[in-house]
């Protein structure tokens, strides 16, 4: 049974850290938003740090995250942005404090490393949703879903049917994240257990052949075989070669799961998109894919 951290309340302290790529600008919009929710915001050292492309050295980024894991007054940790770099520090961090004092970890993209590691090793629920760097460009609706899940309000999602969908219903624990990150941690101590789960995937700026290759890796590793269901989010800024691949990203994914019979839905509003709806990984959900729409309901 997954551990759900305490939901936030007004007056709680939360931290913003940068475990991966350095920030290009201050986080004023995000700080103002969190303060408007009644939260006290603490900024980590990595917010203003830089070391080549990273938000400080590996040691500094690990130390920054460790500080707020250990600080029981901090009720949620927001990753300011993704990029690349979380995998470089995940093995430098002692997460044991979260066993006795669980708290929310929030982010997406490169932060998939933390979602998977905390799920697989600590049974901890985490939040896949808008990050501070995305707040100025995120839709009001997506930002509101983040507030709702953080404060423990009931959320359920309904979105439009897509022609590639496979109809059906399923229950399972929600896992997933960025496709490239999922394949990069495969076989490591951070890798998810996929069987019986409802998997969410998204990606950005990948070549079509690369998406095909990553999906084949998941398939050949048996990770797609025994899923309960599949939710496909945004595949944005996808690139092709001069000699065209011949399939869209969604068509690639559809073809790779044709052998199975669990429900599959496409175009869920999450990922590297402005309308990035928040999801609680580690929670049991019901996925229903019908001819008219798809719904995701937390159980």
N, C-alpha and C positions, 0 to 999 in steps of 0.2 A: 504494500500500500504506500503510495507516494506521500511524502511529507509536504503539506501546504503551509508555507510561512504565514505568520499573522498578517491579516490584511491591514493596510495603512489606515491611520486615523489622523485627523487634524492635529497639528502640533508635533508629529513625528519628524525625526531627523533622517534625511536621506543623503547619499553621497553620489557625486558624479566623478568617475575616473575614466582613464583612457588606456585600455590594455593593449591597443594595437597601433594604428597609424596616428600621427600627430594631427592636431587640430589646426585648421586654417584660419579660424576666427574665434572670438569669445563666445561663450555659451549663454549670453544675456537673455535671449528669448526663452530658452529652456528653464533657466533659473526663475525668470518671472512667472512662467507657467506653473512650475511646481510650487512656487510661493503662493500663487493664486489659489492653489488647492489646499492651502493651509499648512504646507510642509516647510520645514527648515532645511535649507540646502547647504551642504558642505562640499567644497571643491577639492579634489585630490591634487597632489603635486604634479601629476602627469598632464593636467589641463593646460599648463603653460610650458611643458617640457618638450624638448625635441632632441633626437639623436638620429641623424640621417632621416629616413622616412618615418621613424617611430616616435612615439610620445615619450621620449626618454629611453634609457638603456633597458635591457631586459630586466636587470636587477631592480631598477627604479619602478618599472611598471608592475612587477611582481610585488614589490614592497608596498606600493600604493594600494593595490587590491587587497593584500594581506591585512593592512591596517584596518580597513573597513569591514573585512570579514570578522576580525577579532573584536571590533568595537561594538558592544551590545547595544549601544544607544542608536546605532544606525540600523534602520528598519528596511532599507532597500538600497541596492547599488545599481546605478545606471551606467552602462557603458556609453561614453559620449559619442563614439562612432565605431565603425568597423575598420575595413581596409585589410591589413594583414599584420599579424603579430601575436595574436592570442596563443597560438599553439607553441610559441617560443617560451611562454612563461607558465603554462598550465602545470607543468611538473615541478615548478619552483614554489608552488603555493600549497600550504597546509589548509585544507578545507574542513578539517575535523570540527571546528567551532560551529559549523552550520548544522551539525548533528543535534546539538543541544540548544542552539540559538539560531534557528533557521531564519533567513531573510530573503527578500525577493532579489533576484538578479535579472536585469532587464536589458535587452538588446537584440540585434539580429545580425545577419551576414556573418562576419568573422567570429561573432560571439556565439555562433553555433558550437564552437569548441566547448564553451562553458555549459551551454544547454545540455549537450550530450554527456560531458564528463560528470556533471552534477546529477543528472538523471541516472546514469549507469552505476555510479559509485556511491551515491548518497540518497537516491530515491527522492530527490528534491524537485519540487515544481518550480519552474522558472517562466519568465514572460518573454515571448517573442513579439516585439512591438517597436514603435517609433523610438528613435534615440535622440538625445539632445541636438545633435547636428542637423537632424531632419525636421525638427519642430517648426522652423520658419516656413518650410515648404509642404509640410504635411497637411492633409485635409482636417478640418475641424472634427469631422465624424471619426476619423481614425484616432486622433488625439483623445477624443472622448472615450473611445473603447479602452484606451490605455488607462485612463482614470478609473473607469468602471471596474476593470479586472484588479487593479491595485487596491481599490477600496472595497472589494468583495461584493460588488453589485452583480446581479444576475445578468449574464449576456448570452444571447443566442443569435446565430447569424443565418440569414437567408440571402441567397444571391442567384443570379440568373442561370438558367440551364445553358449548356454549351453542346454543340453537335457531337463532339468527341466523347462526351460523358458516357460512362457505363452505369446503368441504373442499378439500384439496390440500396440496402441499408446495412449498417454495421455498428457495433460498439467496440471500443478499444481505447487504450491509452494513447493520447496524442503526443507524437514525437516529431523531430525533424529539424528543418532549417535549410541552410544554403547547400545546394547540391555539391558544389566543388569542395566545400569544407567537409561534408559528410564522407565523400570518397577519400579525402586526404587523411582522415583519422581512422579509416577502416583498418581493423586488425590491431588497433592500439587499445590501451586501457580506457580510453575515452569513448570507444565505439559503442553505439547503441546496440541493444538487443531488439531486433526488428519483429520477431515472430509475434503475431497477435495484435500488433500495434496499428494505429492509423497514422500513416506517414504524410507529413507535409514537406514539399520541396519548392524551392524558388532559386533563381540565379540571375546574374546580370553580366553583361559585356562578355559573354562566352561565344566562341565559334560554335556553329551547329554541329560540326563533327566532334567537337569536344564534349558537348552535351550527350551525343550518341555514345561516345566512349565511356563517359562516366556512368551512364545508365546501364551499359553493358557490364561494367564492373560490378554494380550493385546486383544485377541479375545473375551473373556468373558466381558471385559470392553467396547466392541464395538469399539475399536480403529482401528481395521482392516477392519471393515464393509464397510465404505464409503471412503476409500482411492481412489485416482486417479490412483496410481501405486505404485509398490514396487521394490526397488533396494536392492539387497542383496550383501554385500561386503564380506570381509574375515571373516571366522570363523576358527581361527587358534589355534593350540595346544589344540584341543578339546579332552576331556578325556571320557573314558567309565568305567563302573563298571565291576567287575568280571563276573556278569551275564549281557551279552551284551544287549544294548538297542534295537538294530535291525534296526535302521535307521541312516543315516548320518545327520549332522546338516541341510544340504540343503533339504534333504527329509522330515525332521520334519517341516521345514518352508513351503515347498510346500504343504504338507498335510493340514496344518492349514489354508491356504488361498484358498484351492480348491473350497470352497463354493462361492467364488467371481469371478468376471470376468474382473478385471482390469489387465493390463499388469504387468508381473513379470519377472525380469531378475536376474540371479545369477552370482556370480564371478566377480562383478565389482571391479577393483583394488583400494580398499580403506579399511582402518582399520589398524589392527596390522600386516601390511605386509610392506616389503621394498618398494614396488611400490605403495605408498599411494597417489593417485591422489587427488588434492585439489578440494573441492566443496564449493560453496557459498550457505549456508543455508539462506532461506528467499527470494531467487530469484525464479522467475517463470522459469520452464524448460519444454521442451518437451522430453518425453521419447518414443522412438520407439523401439519395440522389434520385430525383424523379424527373418526369418528362417536362415539368414546368419550372422547377427550381431545385436548388440544393440547400440543405440546412445542416448546420452544426450546432448541437445542443450539448451543454455540459451537464453531466449526470450527478 
